[in-house]
Amino acid sequence: MENLQEFAASSNGDQWLLAEDPVTEQIVILHRGNRSSGGHETRLSVEVFLRQTPRGPEHDALLTLLNKKGDQDRVQQGAANKTPSLKLAEEYMQLGGRRRAKVDDNIISTRKWENEPAEAEAFWKENIEPMDEKQRQEVELHLPSINDV
């Protein structure tokens, strides 16, 4: 990640940073969990981050930063450069999908603790589940991490 700019931090040590992915040149949100929770890092597109619920002060801080920097146009341009796996993950999340990525020793899987809307479940079964393992893992990497729950 390049051009890291912290826009929010919690009292427990979590950090939220605006970053640029050097490969896609897309603006992303990098969340760094506090050390006591393992310090796990998660990357989300700005759109997915802003749609998360419940909303926290970090969401308002990001909007304030984007308005100050005038980066809203750049964020929208980045949307045109999204990979197919990112588009699928975002659509699933927009439908209310509740699965979370679990990355452990470079093994990628998902966990689902809550029931999710029927639309999200159907989307997963129809569009993501049938993929080969490598393609499915690429989608899963774009989901929020279990450490973010």
N, C-alpha and C positions, 0 to 999 in steps of 0.2 A: 504494500500500500504506500502511496505517495501523498504528499501535501496534507498531512494529518493536522486537523484542527479540532481541539476539544471544544464542545459546546455545552456539555453538561457533565456533572459528577454528583454522585449520591454520597450521603453521609457515611455509608458503609464501604466506600471505596470503588464502586462501579464507575466506569467512565464511558461516555459516548463521544465519538469523534466523527467528524466529516472527513472522508478520505476519497482519493481518486484511485481507481483500479488501473494500474499501468498498462494492463493488457487491453481492456475494453474502453479505457478512458472514461468510464462511467463513474459518477459520483455515488458513493455508497455510505452507509452508516456502519461504523465499526463499534461494537459494544465489547468492552473489556470487563469481565467479571472481576470482583475483588479477589485478592489472594486467598482468603479463607474459603472461598467457594471454588477454588481451583484456577482462577484467573483465565478461564476459557474466553476465547474471542469468537464473536459471531458477526457475520456480515449480512446486511439486508439492503435492498434497494430503498431509496428514499420513500417511494410510494408505499411499499409494504410497511415500513417503519411507521409512517404517519397514519396508517389504517389500524395499527395495533390497538387493542383495548385490554385493560383499561388504559386511558391516557395518563401519562405522568408529566411532570415538569420538564422532562427531557424533550418531549414532543413540542411543547411551546418554545423551548429554547432553540430547537432546530428551526422552527418557522421564523423566529426572530432573526436568527443568523442568515437564513436564506434571503429574507427580505432586505437585510442590510447589504449583503454581498451582491444582490441582483443575480443570484445563481438559479433562479427558478427556470429561466429559459434554458440554461445548460442542463438542468435536471430533465426537462422535457425532451431535449435533444438526445440525451442518454437513453431515453425510453425507446428510441428508434433503433438503438444498437443492442438491444437485449438478445441474449441467446435463447434458443427454443426452451432449454431447461428452466431458465429464469422465468420466462413467460408462463410456462405450465405451473411452476411453484406459486407465482403471484396469483394466477387465476384460481388455483385451489384455495389459497389463503383468502382471497376476496369472497369466495363462497362460504367462508366460515370454517375452513379446515382446521383441525386441532392437532394434527400430527406434529411431532417435534423431531428434529434430527438428533441422532446419537452417534457421535464419532468417538470411537475408542480403539486405540492402537491401529489407526487407519482403516478400521472396519466401519462402514457407514450403514446405519439402519434407522428406522423410525420407531417412535413410541406414541401411543394414543391412549390417554388416560380418561378423557371425557368423550361423551357422545358428541358427534358433530352433525351439522345439518345434513339432511338427506342429499341435497344437491352436491355438497362437498364430497360425501362418501361415494356417490355415483360417479362424480368426475374422477376421483382417484381410481376407482375400479375400472373405468372405461379408458382413461387416458394415460395413467401412470403405472398402474399395476402390471399391465401386459408388456411393458418395456423390458428389454434385456437388462441384466443386473447393472451394467456400467451406465446405461442411460438413466435408469431409475435413480442410481446413486447421485448422478449429476443434478437431478431435480431435488433430491433430498438434501443436498448441501445448501440449497437456497432457502430451506425452511428454518424457522427459528430453532435454536438449540434447546435441548432439555434443560440446560443450565440457565436459560432465560426465563423459565416458567416460575 
